Amino acid sequence: MSITKLNQPYVDLKMPVWSPGSYLIREYAKNVERFRSFDKTGNTISYQKISKNTWRIPTESLDQIEVIYAVYGFEVSVRT
């Protein structure tokens, strides 16, 4: 994912904890693996996981960041 036009000291990325029509908390973020963030030249940017479904990436002096991650899906349903 590319995020551009940054004008704040950090970006918070959030993943939903529920799906419309499901009516239950699903905790999708628990299946996120290999979360990584980079500047536009490919340098790794450190991040903090500040809650169960939120990642904070510092963006001071950056105009663009790239974020990659994988989501492990072990069944075909709204539960994972």
DSSP file (Angstrom, degrees, kcal/mol; ACC not computed):
  #  RESIDUE AA STRUCTURE BP1 BP2  ACC     N-H-->O    O-->H-N    N-H-->O    O-->H-N    TCO  KAPPA ALPHA  PHI   PSI    X-CA   Y-CA   Z-CA
    1    1 A M              0   0    0      0, 0.0    66,-2.6     0, 0.0     2,-0.4   0.000 360.0 360.0 360.0 134.4    0.0    0.0    0.0
    2    2 A S  E     -A   66   0A   0     64,-0.2     2,-0.5    62,-0.0    64,-0.2  -0.891 360.0-168.8-105.2 134.2    1.4    3.5   -0.9
    3    3 A I  E     +A   65   0A   0     62,-2.6    62,-2.3    -2,-0.4     2,-0.2  -0.989  15.3 174.2-123.4 123.4    0.5    6.5    1.2
    4    4 A T  E     +A   64   0A   0     -2,-0.5    60,-0.2    60,-0.2    58,-0.0  -0.636  47.9  46.8-122.1 177.3    1.4    9.9   -0.2
    5    5 A K        -     0   0    0     58,-1.0     2,-0.3    -2,-0.2    -1,-0.2   0.914  69.7-175.9  55.7  48.7    0.9   13.6    0.7
    6    6 A L        +     0   0    0     57,-0.6    -1,-0.2    -3,-0.2    55,-0.1  -0.592  20.2 161.0 -77.8 132.2    2.0   13.1    4.3
    7    7 A N        +     0   0    0     -2,-0.3    -1,-0.1     3,-0.1    53,-0.1  -0.028  50.6  73.0-142.7  33.7    1.7   16.2    6.4
    8    8 A Q  S    S-     0   0    0     51,-0.1    51,-0.1     1,-0.0     3,-0.0  -0.934  85.9-107.5-142.9 164.4    1.7   14.9   10.0
    9    9 A P  S    S+     0   0    0      0, 0.0    50,-2.4     0, 0.0    51,-0.9   0.687  97.3   5.4 -72.2 -16.5    4.2   13.4   12.3
   10   10 A Y  E     -D   58   0B   0     48,-0.3     2,-0.4    49,-0.2    -3,-0.1  -0.985  61.4-135.2-157.6 163.5    2.8    9.9   12.0
   11   11 A V  E     -D   57   0B   0     46,-2.4    46,-2.8    -2,-0.3     2,-0.6  -0.991  15.0-150.8-122.9 133.1    0.2    7.7   10.3
   12   12 A D  E     -D   56   0B   0     -2,-0.4     2,-0.5    44,-0.2    44,-0.2  -0.924   9.0-162.1-103.1 124.0   -2.0    5.3   12.1
   13   13 A L  E     -D   55   0B   0     42,-3.1    42,-2.6    -2,-0.6     2,-0.4  -0.917  11.8-170.1-105.1 128.8   -3.2    2.3   10.0
   14   14 A K  E     -D   54   0B   0     -2,-0.5    40,-0.2    40,-0.2    -2,-0.0  -0.905  14.8-153.4-122.1 146.8   -6.2    0.4   11.4
   15   15 A M        -     0   0    0     38,-2.1    14,-0.2    -2,-0.4    12,-0.1  -0.961  32.6-108.5-114.8 135.5   -7.8   -2.9   10.5
   16   16 A P        -     0   0    0      0, 0.0    12,-0.5     0, 0.0    13,-0.3  -0.188  15.4-153.7 -59.1 153.5  -11.5   -3.4   11.2
   17   17 A V  S    S+     0   0    0     10,-0.1     9,-4.0    11,-0.1    10,-0.9   0.344  75.6  37.3-107.3   3.3  -12.5   -5.8   14.0
   18   18 A W        -     0   0    0      7,-0.2     7,-0.1     8,-0.2    -1,-0.0  -0.950  68.5-133.9-147.3 165.1  -15.9   -6.7   12.6
   19   19 A S    >>  -     0   0    0      5,-0.5     3,-2.2    -2,-0.3     4,-0.8  -0.965  37.9 -99.1-121.2 140.5  -17.6   -7.3    9.2
   20   20 A P  T 34 S+     0   0    0      0, 0.0     0, 0.0     0, 0.0     0, 0.0  -0.340 110.8  17.2 -56.0 133.8  -21.0   -5.9    8.2
   21   21 A G  T 34 S+     0   0    0      1,-0.0    -3,-0.0    -2,-0.0     0, 0.0   0.268 106.0  87.9  87.5 -12.0  -23.7   -8.4    8.8
   22   22 A S  T <4  -     0   0    0     -3,-2.2     3,-0.1     2,-0.1    -1,-0.0   0.862  67.0-162.6 -87.3 -38.6  -21.6  -10.6   11.1
   23   23 A Y     <  +     0   0    0     -4,-0.8     2,-0.3     1,-0.2    -5,-0.0   0.644  55.1  97.4  66.0  17.2  -22.4   -8.8   14.4
   24   24 A L  S    S-     0   0    0     -5,-0.3    -5,-0.5    -7,-0.0     2,-0.4  -0.964  82.1-107.7-131.8 151.6  -19.4  -10.3   16.2
   25   25 A I        +     0   0    0     -2,-0.3    -7,-0.2     1,-0.1    -8,-0.0  -0.662  36.2 179.9 -74.0 129.1  -16.0   -9.0   17.0
   26   26 A R        -     0   0    0     -9,-4.0    -8,-0.2    -2,-0.4    -1,-0.1   0.631  24.3-142.3-112.2 -17.9  -13.6  -11.0   14.7
   27   27 A E    >   +     0   0    0    -10,-0.9     3,-1.4     1,-0.1     4,-0.2   0.929  28.2 172.9  56.9  51.1  -10.1   -9.7   15.5
   28   28 A Y  G >   +     0   0    0    -12,-0.5     3,-2.0     1,-0.3   -11,-0.1   0.824  67.9  69.7 -59.7 -32.7   -8.8   -9.8   11.9
   29   29 A A  G >  S+     0   0    0    -13,-0.3     3,-1.8     1,-0.3    -1,-0.3   0.727  81.4  73.9 -62.4 -21.4   -5.6   -8.1   12.9
   30   30 A K  G <  S+     0   0    0     -3,-1.4    -1,-0.3     1,-0.3    -2,-0.2   0.722  94.5  54.2 -65.1 -17.7   -4.4  -11.2   14.8
   31   31 A N  G <  S+     0   0    0     -3,-2.0    41,-2.9    -4,-0.2     2,-0.4   0.336  79.9 115.8 -97.5   6.2   -3.8  -12.9   11.4
   32   32 A V  E <   +B   71   0A   0     -3,-1.8     2,-0.3    39,-0.2    39,-0.2  -0.629  43.1 179.3 -78.0 130.8   -1.5  -10.1   10.1
   33   33 A E  E     +B   70   0A   0     37,-3.5    37,-2.9    -2,-0.4    -2,-0.1  -0.911  52.9  15.8-128.8 156.0    2.0  -11.3    9.4
   34   34 A R  E    S-     0   0A   0     -2,-0.3     2,-0.3    35,-0.2    -1,-0.1   0.832  70.8-176.2  53.4  41.9    5.2   -9.8    8.1
   35   35 A F  E     +     0   0A   0     34,-0.1     2,-0.3    -3,-0.1    34,-0.2  -0.559  11.3 166.8 -68.7 126.7    4.0   -6.1    8.5
   36   36 A R  E     -B   68   0A   0     32,-2.7    32,-2.4    -2,-0.3     2,-0.3  -0.990  21.7-160.1-143.6 149.7    6.8   -3.8    7.2
   37   37 A S  E     -B   67   0A   0      8,-0.5     8,-2.9    -2,-0.3     2,-0.3  -0.983  11.2-179.2-133.8 147.0    7.0   -0.2    6.2
   38   38 A F  E     -BC  66  44A   0     28,-2.7    28,-2.6    -2,-0.3     6,-0.2  -0.948  25.4-120.9-140.3 154.7    9.5    1.6    4.0
   39   39 A D  E >   -B   65   0A   0      4,-2.3     3,-1.9    -2,-0.3    26,-0.2  -0.347  51.2 -87.5 -84.5-179.8   10.3    5.1    2.7
   40   40 A K  T 3  S+     0   0    0     24,-0.6    25,-0.1     1,-0.3    -1,-0.1   0.655 128.8  53.7 -69.8 -12.9   10.2    5.8   -1.0
   41   41 A T  T 3  S-     0   0    0      2,-0.1    -1,-0.3     0, 0.0     0, 0.0   0.403 122.6-102.5 -97.6   2.4   13.9    4.8   -1.4
   42   42 A G  S <  S+     0   0    0     -3,-1.9     2,-0.2     1,-0.3    -2,-0.1   0.470  71.0 145.7  95.3   2.0   13.3    1.4    0.3
   43   43 A N        -     0   0    0      1,-0.1    -4,-2.3    -5,-0.0    -1,-0.3  -0.545  54.8-109.4 -73.8 137.6   14.7    2.1    3.7
   44   44 A T  B     -C   38   0A   0     -2,-0.2     2,-0.5    -6,-0.2    -6,-0.3  -0.428  27.6-153.7 -67.6 136.9   12.9    0.4    6.5
   45   45 A I        -     0   0    0     -8,-2.9    -8,-0.5    -2,-0.1     2,-0.1  -0.955  16.4-128.0-110.3 128.5   10.8    2.6    8.8
   46   46 A S        -     0   0    0     -2,-0.5     2,-0.3   -10,-0.1   -10,-0.0  -0.376  30.4-172.5 -70.4 156.5   10.2    1.3   12.3
   47   47 A Y        -     0   0    0     10,-0.2     2,-0.4    -2,-0.1    10,-0.2  -0.916  17.1-134.1-142.5 166.8    6.6    1.2   13.5
   48   48 A Q  E     -E   56   0B   0      8,-2.4     8,-3.5    -2,-0.3     2,-0.9  -0.983  12.2-138.4-124.3 138.7    4.7    0.5   16.7
   49   49 A K  E     +E   55   0B   0     -2,-0.4     6,-0.2     6,-0.2     3,-0.1  -0.861  27.4 178.5 -91.4 106.0    1.7   -1.6   17.2
   50   50 A I  E     +     0   0B   0      4,-1.2     2,-0.3    -2,-0.9     5,-0.2   0.581  61.9   3.8 -93.5 -10.8   -0.3    0.7   19.5
   51   51 A S  E >  S-E   54   0B   0      3,-1.3     3,-1.0    -3,-0.1    -1,-0.0  -0.932  92.4 -81.5-156.2 179.6   -3.4   -1.5   19.9
   52   52 A K  T 3  S+     0   0    0     -2,-0.3     3,-0.0     1,-0.3    -3,-0.0   0.717 129.4  20.7 -62.9 -19.3   -4.6   -4.9   18.8
   53   53 A N  T 3  S+     0   0    0    -24,-0.0   -38,-2.1   -25,-0.0     2,-0.4   0.133 108.6  86.0-136.0  22.4   -5.6   -3.5   15.4
   54   54 A T  E <   -DE  14  51B   0     -3,-1.0    -3,-1.3   -40,-0.2    -4,-1.2  -0.990  47.1-169.7-133.4 130.2   -3.5   -0.3   14.9
   55   55 A W  E     -DE  13  49B   0    -42,-2.6   -42,-3.1    -2,-0.4     2,-0.5  -0.968  12.0-153.1-115.0 130.6    0.0    0.3   13.6
   56   56 A R  E     -DE  12  48B   0     -8,-3.5    -8,-2.4    -2,-0.4   -44,-0.2  -0.913  10.1-171.5-108.3 126.3    1.7    3.7   14.0
   57   57 A I  E     -D   11   0B   0    -46,-2.8   -46,-2.4    -2,-0.5     2,-0.2  -0.970  22.6-128.4-118.6 122.8    4.3    4.7   11.5
   58   58 A P  E     +D   10   0B   0      0, 0.0   -48,-0.3     0, 0.0    -2,-0.0  -0.501  28.8 174.7 -69.6 136.8    6.4    7.9   12.0
   59   59 A T    >   +     0   0    0    -50,-2.4     3,-2.3    -2,-0.2   -49,-0.2   0.237  18.7 145.2-129.9  12.5    6.3   10.1    8.9
   60   60 A E  T 3  S+     0   0    0    -51,-0.9     3,-0.1     1,-0.3   -53,-0.0  -0.317  81.3   5.2 -57.0 135.0    8.2   13.2    9.9
   61   61 A S  T 3  S+     0   0    0      1,-0.2     2,-0.4   -55,-0.1    -1,-0.3   0.577 108.1 114.6  64.9  14.5   10.2   14.6    6.9
   62   62 A L    <   -     0   0    0     -3,-2.3    -1,-0.2     1,-0.1     3,-0.1  -0.891  44.5-173.6-111.4 144.6    8.6   11.9    4.6
   63   63 A D  S    S+     0   0    0     -2,-0.4   -58,-1.0     1,-0.3   -57,-0.6   0.476  75.6  21.5-109.3  -6.3    6.3   12.6    1.7
   64   64 A Q  E     -A    4   0A   0    -60,-0.2   -24,-0.6   -59,-0.1     2,-0.3  -0.976  59.1-173.6-158.3 143.8    5.5    8.9    0.9
   65   65 A I  E     -AB   3  39A   0    -62,-2.3   -62,-2.6    -2,-0.3     2,-0.4  -0.964  13.3-146.5-134.7 157.2    5.6    5.5    2.6
   66   66 A E  E     -AB   2  38A   0    -28,-2.6   -28,-2.7    -2,-0.3     2,-0.4  -0.971  14.0-169.0-120.1 137.8    5.0    2.0    1.4
   67   67 A V  E     - B   0  37A   0    -66,-2.6     2,-0.4    -2,-0.4   -30,-0.2  -0.994   5.2-179.8-128.9 132.9    3.5   -0.7    3.7
   68   68 A I  E     + B   0  36A   0    -32,-2.4   -32,-2.7    -2,-0.4     2,-0.3  -0.975  10.7 151.8-130.0 148.3    3.3   -4.4    3.0
   69   69 A Y  E     -     0   0A   0     -2,-0.4     2,-0.4   -34,-0.2   -35,-0.2  -0.975  31.5-129.6-162.2 164.8    1.8   -7.2    5.0
   70   70 A A  E     - B   0  33A   0    -37,-2.9   -37,-3.5    -2,-0.3     2,-0.5  -0.936  11.5-149.4-121.1 147.7    0.3  -10.6    4.7
   71   71 A V  E     - B   0  32A   0     -2,-0.4     2,-0.5   -39,-0.2   -39,-0.2  -0.974  16.0-138.1-118.2 119.3   -3.0  -11.8    6.2
   72   72 A Y        -     0   0    0    -41,-2.9     2,-0.6    -2,-0.5    -2,-0.0  -0.642  21.4-174.9 -77.4 121.7   -3.1  -15.5    7.0
   73   73 A G        +     0   0    0     -2,-0.5     3,-0.1     1,-0.1    -2,-0.0  -0.936  13.0 169.2-120.7 108.0   -6.5  -16.9    6.0
   74   74 A F        +     0   0    0     -2,-0.6     2,-0.3     1,-0.1    -1,-0.1   0.418  66.1  29.5-103.2   2.1   -7.0  -20.5    7.1
   75   75 A E  S    S-     0   0    0      2,-0.1     2,-1.2     5,-0.0     5,-0.2  -0.985  78.3-114.7-154.1 155.0  -10.7  -20.8    6.3
   76   76 A V  S    S+     0   0    0     -2,-0.3     2,-0.3     3,-0.1    -3,-0.0  -0.739  77.7  86.8 -92.8  92.9  -13.2  -19.3    3.9
   77   77 A S  S >  S-     0   0    0     -2,-1.2     3,-0.7     1,-0.0    -2,-0.1  -0.953  90.3 -93.2-167.3 177.6  -15.6  -17.4    6.2
   78   78 A V  T 3  S+     0   0    0     -2,-0.3   -56,-0.1     1,-0.2    -2,-0.0   0.495 109.4  79.0 -81.0  -2.5  -16.0  -14.1    7.9
   79   79 A R  T 3         0   0    0      1,-0.2    -1,-0.2   -52,-0.0    -3,-0.1   0.703 360.0 360.0 -80.0 -19.1  -14.2  -15.5   11.0
   80   80 A T    <         0   0    0     -3,-0.7    -1,-0.2    -5,-0.2    -2,-0.1   0.398 360.0 360.0-124.0 360.0  -10.7  -15.2    9.6
